[in-house]
Each structure stands twice: as structure tokens, then as C-alpha cells.
Amino acid sequence: MFWVLMPDTMVTFHAWSSIFALFFSLLALLFILKFFDGKRWYFAGAAGVAAGLTFLARHPVGVVTLLALLIALFFEIMLDLPGKPRARTLIKNCLWVVCGMLVTLVSAGIYLLCTGAWHDFVLQCWKFVLNFVHGRGGRGSWSYFAESLFPFTTDLGLWDSIFGLLPIAAMAWLFIGVRRAAADKSVLKENLMICTLSIFALGAWHQYYPVPCVRHLFWAGVPFFGFWVLSFQKLWFAKECYRAVCRMAALLLVIVFLAAGFIRINAAVNRLIESPRRAVAAVPGIRGMKLTTAENRMISG
């Protein structure tokens, strides 16, 4: 899914801050799962450090990553420690995460102050971002916000409906994971992992807004991909009495995925056809790179 749904075949895919934020957010997810596996405090601290790096790469994602970590810790305590001192254990675990994040942010803040870059940091990463979100985000329109989170009406329309369905799959698995873990402690570990993955995936969801283009949908959608595969697996191997209906649903998941893949493969073929007509860019920063006509128009205009 990762390779088929990559937007590189459709548009120029810059090394934007969201890509680094995705990496550090997934690193935080890995560390918190490691913490759940062995209860070693340094994994919780490392998750906080990764959340801090996520914040430095892209502030909203960092905030949501921290919230996802704290919510995951809350779920772990509520499902795993019935009748025990939950509040004390939860506070201790959350402090390790928060302290790890603070170490990263304070270190970065000292560096910015010492180099005289704090003012530029505030302008670029706060004021400019707020102006951009207000201008491109429908000026606070709730209908535009909903359309961004459930992007069934973008330029690609239903061809790219997989990105509108991915969050729904994650929400369904969060509900299933919590219900199963609460009902049967013998499957706690497996379902706690599903719940944690769901929380992190839903935390990345907000990146659909304010520009639900193929780039934003991709890097926000990566944490969801596992739920699409898991949904297909569970539907295909469902119980005997529901097998026919479930397999039809599983095939529908495949069709939706192939539709999104088709438009990207088609775009890749068109780019290959146009490659002999690429021109060298004259824009500073990418001077010397060969770009298609559309790419040159986008970057220079």
C-alpha cells in the first residue's frame, strides 16, 4: 500500500516537514509499544523525546502525538490494572513521556535563543502557519473541515475514496480492541496494540486539513494502512455463517485500493511519456533539476 499510494507519480513530492513529523511520530509509537511490552521507563522517556522531535518538525502533529501517547497510557492502565493504584501508575508513566518531550523542546529552545533565531522561529512556525490555515482552511468553515477529514469530494473524487474510509476503519478497530480487551484479559496484549495503533492513526488524521491533496492524504494516511490490511484479513477469513457477505466486503476493499492505485500508475505512465520534454529548473534551491511542464509552472508560478 505504501508504494502504490505514494503521490510521487502524480506531483512533485518535496521533503516537507510533515514527512519528518511522520517518521518521528511512528518512532514514538514504536517506543510506547516497547514500553507496554516490558514496562521499562526509558522507553516511555524515548517516546516523549520522539514526540518532541515530532513537534519540532510539525507542531500540530507533535501536540497530537503527545496526546496519543497519554491516551494510550490511559487505555493501558484502565485495561491492565483493575483494582490496583491506577492513578499513581498513570501519573508516573505520563511524567516519563512529558519529561522526555520537555528535554527535547527545552534543548531546541536554548539553541534558537543562543543563535538569535527565536523571532524567525515564531514568525515561520506560528504566525505564518495560523495565517495559512485560516486562508486555506475555508476561513473556519465547519463544512470545509468535515470535507477535509472525509475527502470524498476532492479533485480525484471517488477514485481516491480509500483515504476517506481509512479513518472509519481505524475507529472501528479501536472500538473492537477496547471491547475485546475489556471482556477477555487473555487477549489484552494483542488488543492493547490494536487500540494504541488506532489512537496514533486517528491522531495523524487531522493532517488532511486544511489541504486534502494527494500529498497530505498520503503522509496522514500511512498510519492507517495496517487497518486496511487487517480489515481485509478478518473479513476474508470470517466465520462460516457470514463468509459470503464478508468476502464481498473484502473484495470491495481491494477494489477501492486498486482504484486509488490505478490513478497513480496512470499518472506515472504519463510522466514517463513526458520525460523527454522535461526542462531544467531555474528556481533557486532546485536549480538544475529536470521538471515537467506542470511542475515548472507550479514551482515558478
Disulfide bonds with the S-S distance in Angstrom:
none
